[in-house]
Structures are given as C-alpha cells and as structure tokens.
Amino acid sequence: MNKSLLFASVWKHHFHSASRHGLASLRPVDTAPPSPRGFPDIQAFQQKALIPKKPLFFQKDAGSPTVYLPALSKWFNKAPSSGPSIPISPSLIENFQEWPFPYELIRSSRKEDSVALFRNSLMSSSEMTDQIMAGILQSAVTEGSDKRFFQVYSPLRLLIKALEYNASRDPDVTDPLQLYIAQSALPDLPQPLRDDLPAPEFVQRAGKGDIYSSSIWLGTEPTYTPLHRDPNPNLFCQLYSQKVVRLVPPSVGDRLFFEVQVQIRQRGNSRIRTTDMMEGEERKVLHDAVWESESLPDDMFEVKLDAGDALFIPEGWWHSVKSVKSDGGLNGSVNWWFR
C-alpha cells in the first residue's frame, strides 16, 4: 500500500474511533464575558484568546466589536416590508449601486437552472444596465458543462437584482440564485463605505497593529466557505442574518484535510480560501467531512453568529462557514486579518 494511503487509513481509524463510541460532540466556543466598561476589553482578549490562540465568541449585547461598526445600522433595513422588497438600505442603493464588486456564482444542480432564469429576467428588462449585466453573465457562465462555480465582476446592482429575483421566485420550482460578493477588500470600497467599516480596536491595538487584509462578504443565501485555515488571526463580524462556523485546532485540521486530499487523490495547502476548493469533488468532500459526517473529530467547535455578534479565529485554526438560512435572502459579514 502507498505510504500516504497507509497513514490515512491508520489516522482515519484513530481519528474516528472515539466518535463511533458516541464520545464526540460539537464543542461550544468560549464566550467573552460582558465588559464592565461597555466596550471590548483588549487586555482580557489578549489573555483569553490572542496569546493562547483560542477562539472567542462575542455576543452583540456583551461587548461585541461589531456593534461599533456604522455599517451594522446604516447598510440594512432590519424589517423589510412584505413582497419583493430587499433589506439593503435605500441610501446604499441610490449612491453605490453602480460600484463594481467581485462575485462568486454557483449554478443550480436542478434542471431549472437558476442562473439561466435570472439571466433571462435581466435580458428582458427595459433597463440597459440590466441587459449589460445579463451579457456579463452570458460571457462568464460556461453552458453545457458540469462546471458550477464561476466568478464575475459586476456592479452592486447585480446583487440587488438577485435579491429581487429570489424574493419573487417559486421556491417549489427553482432554487435560489447563489450570488456572493466574497473576499472583496475594504480598501477597494468607495471612501464613504470604508468609513462605515473602521477597523475595530482589537485589530488595531491587541497585536502589532498590522492589518494584513480585510474583506466584506455580502450575498444571497445559502453562502458557504469550505474548510481552510488562515495565515493570520481573524476577527469575523456578522452584519446581517446568521452564519454558523465550525472550527478545529491546527493539528486536527491538518489531519482532517490530509484525509480529504487522500480521498480525492490530490494535494493542496488550503492556507487560504481558493477557487479550487469551491467546485468539483473537493468542495463536496470537504463539505461532507465537516457538515455531514456522522463521525466528527472530538475537538470540533461550533458557534452561531447573529447580526451584531463577532468571532475571533486564531491563526492556523481550520474553519468552515455557512449561512444558517438557504432561502435566497441577504447575508452580510466583514472580517479583518491582523498581526
């Protein structure tokens, strides 16, 4: 037997033996205690999370850094009216709907392809901008292939139209359109939007003050990021709707990812979220290993984030993120990688 296959077989037996005996369960992430001063305690965060490299969950009513981001209240309508209305604030639509963003697009596996239906609805619009966006989709999406993951650049208006499409579709007939502004760097935003997402104090003062990178994540549910790890500490803030995160420590994640790579007979470093893991067999096997397996590792943690909550993910911790809902509504997050 090939050495790597032999190692994977031995590890798989060891890794899952406790689970088969019913000992494994998802562990909760430690919750930061309420700060007596009403805002995040940086020294306590350093001692409890940053230095020991342990994940930490911040609730919105107990010192979460997310509540100090103006975008939380300015970008979204908290209770949209019934019908095809959308939760993005009118001021955001009026002032920034033509600003371009990088999108990820997932084509439905159903016979009724949601991407094709959405594209046709744009093409039939009387608005020239909608017709141009339909042409962008036409150029980006490969017809007649098994490929399901695509990337496009288009204005914020594309997301607005996608939310309207999802709100008006028949859920019994078509899947929601999955369109995601993912890994969109904050420095690429227009200045007024950047001002709504100032780097939290944790990011600026807890470490060396070096912000490695930052991103917004804004799209239609379901949203999903496969298991991966980051080279820097990560502060993840939930802005709208809910997400659930599963995490494992570095050594456990290394072995779990190696097992997946052996199963699909390929190699990858998975240090960052890449397009390779977003499609094909790797996407499916990574999802099943983290979200569908009946024998999860004992050291797997799970936390659900509501709007206003935040999560600190230490350097090297493997994690996978998905929206709680999958009905085509809006989900929004922002994060900073720092040192």
C-alpha positions, -999 to 999 in steps of 0.1 A, spaced: 0 0 0 12 35 -8 26 52 24 3 81 23 -27 59 19 -15 37 48 -10 67 70 -45 80 61 -60 46 69 -44 44 103 -52 80 111 -88 76 100 -93 47 124 -77 66 153 -94 99 143 -129 84 143 -128 56 169 -139 78 198 -168 92 176 -180 57 168 -183 51 205 -205 81 209 -179 103 226 -176 130 200 -198 161 200 -196 196 188 -180 218 214 -191 254 221 -167 282 216 -159 302 248 -179 333 251 -163 366 261 -177 379 294 -195 413 293 -172 442 297 -179 464 327 -169 494 306 -194 486 278 -168 481 251 -143 453 244 -116 448 269 -84 444 249 -62 431 277 -88 404 286 -90 395 249 -52 392 247 -50 369 278 -80 348 269 -78 344 232 -50 361 212 -19 349 232 -31 313 239 -46 311 203 -81 301 214 -113 311 195 -136 335 213 -172 345 207 -185 380 213 -222 385 217 -238 416 204 -251 427 238 -219 420 256 -191 440 241 -190 427 205 -169 449 183 -195 445 155 -219 468 173 -195 497 168 -194 494 131 -217 520 115 -225 496 86 -245 474 110 -272 501 113 -267 521 81 -265 494 53 -296 473 61 -333 476 66 -339 454 96 -375 446 88 -382 449 51 -419 450 41 -436 421 25 -432 414 -12 -401 416 -33 -385 444 -13 -349 438 -2 -331 446 31 -303 468 16 -309 504 26 -322 529 0 -291 551 6 -267 523 -3 -287 515 -34 -290 551 -45 -254 561 -40 -234 529 -47 -254 505 -69 -231 511 -99 -199 504 -79 -182 472 -92 -176 441 -70 -161 406 -74 -188 380 -73 -189 342 -69 -218 325 -87 -230 289 -81 -251 273 -107 -280 252 -95 -279 214 -99 -316 214 -107 -329 210 -143 -343 245 -140 -311 265 -138 -315 295 -116 -286 313 -132 -301 310 -167 -335 320 -154 -320 351 -137 -300 360 -168 -331 358 -189 -350 381 -165 -322 407 -168 -322 404 -206 -359 411 -207 -356 442 -186 -361 476 -202 -331 489 -183 -299 490 -203 -278 483 -172 -297 451 -166 -292 440 -201 -254 447 -198 -253 426 -166 -271 398 -185 -243 399 -211 -217 397 -184 -233 366 -170 -237 351 -205 -199 356 -210 -189 342 -176 -211 311 -174 -200 281 -194 -230 265 -209 -233 227 -215 -206 218 -189 -206 203 -154 -189 234 -141 -209 251 -113 -187 277 -99 -180 310 -117 -165 344 -109 -177 377 -124 -172 414 -119 -204 435 -119 -219 464 -100 -238 462 -67 -269 464 -88 -264 427 -97 -269 417 -60 -299 439 -57 -315 423 -88 -306 388 -75 -324 395 -42 -354 407 -61 -353 376 -82 -351 353 -52 -379 371 -34 -403 367 -64 -394 331 -75 -415 300 -67 -394 280 -41 -411 248 -51 -399 251 -87 -365 269 -86 -335 270 -63 -325 305 -50 -298 322 -71 -265 319 -52 -245 351 -57 -218 362 -33 -196 392 -30 -167 373 -15 -132 384 -4 -139 420 -15 -111 440 0 -122 470 21 -96 493 5 -113 488 -28 -146 503 -15 -155 539 -20 -145 560 9 -180 565 24 -184 527 27 -149 523 41 -158 549 67 -187 526 78 -163 497 84 -135 511 106 -111 485 119 -121 476 155 -99 484 184 -90 447 188 -75 447 153 -56 480 158 -43 475 194 -44 439 205 -15 428 183 12 447 165 -13 470 148 -6 455 114 -38 447 94 -28 420 69 -61 422 49 -98 427 52 -129 417 33 -167 421 31 -189 391 24 -223 401 10 -246 378 -9 -277 356 -12 -282 326 10 -271 299 11 -235 311 14 -207 287 21 -169 286 26 -152 252 27 -127 241 54 -95 261 53 -70 280 75 -57 315 75 -21 326 80 -31 354 104 -56 359 133 -90 367 120 -118 389 136 -151 380 119 -181 403 124 -216 393 114 -236 423 99 -269 408 86 -287 375 91 -269 345 106 -239 323 100 -226 292 116 -189 284 119 -172 251 126 -136 251 138 -109 226 146 -73 233 161 -44 233 137 -32 197 142 -66 182 140 -74 203 109 -41 193 92 -50 156 96 -86 160 85 -76 180 54 -49 154 46 -76 127 48 -98 146 24 -69 151 0 -60 114 0 -97 106 -6 -98 127 -38 -62 119 -47 -48 154 -49 -27 178 -29 -35 213 -16 -22 236 11 -56 252 19 -39 281 37 -64 305 22 -98 303 7 -91 294 -30 -113 288 -61 -100 252 -62 -119 243 -31 -151 260 -43 -160 235 -70 -159 199 -81 -151 169 -59 -130 188 -34 -160 211 -25 -183 181 -19 -158 160 1 -148 190 23 -184 198 30 -193 162 38 -163 159 62 -172 189 82 -210 192 79 -224 157 71 -201 131 87 -216 110 115 -181 107 130 -167 142 136 -135 148 155 -138 153 192 -121 187 190 -146 203 165 -162 235 178 -193 252 165 -208 287 170 -238 305 155 -234 342 149 -264 366 147 -262 401 133 -240 421 158 -220 391 170 -183 386 163 -159 356 164 -121 356 169 -105 328 148 -68 323 158 -40 319 134 -39 283 119 -73 272 132 -92 254 104 -128 266 99 -157 263 76 -185 289 74 -221 287 61 -253 307 63 -280 293 87 -307 300 61 -309 289 25 -340 307 12 -322 333 -11 -322 362 14 -294 385 22 -264 376 44 -236 401 53 -203 399 71 -169 416 73 -136 405 87 -100 416 93 -68 395 93 -43 411 115 -10 406 134 
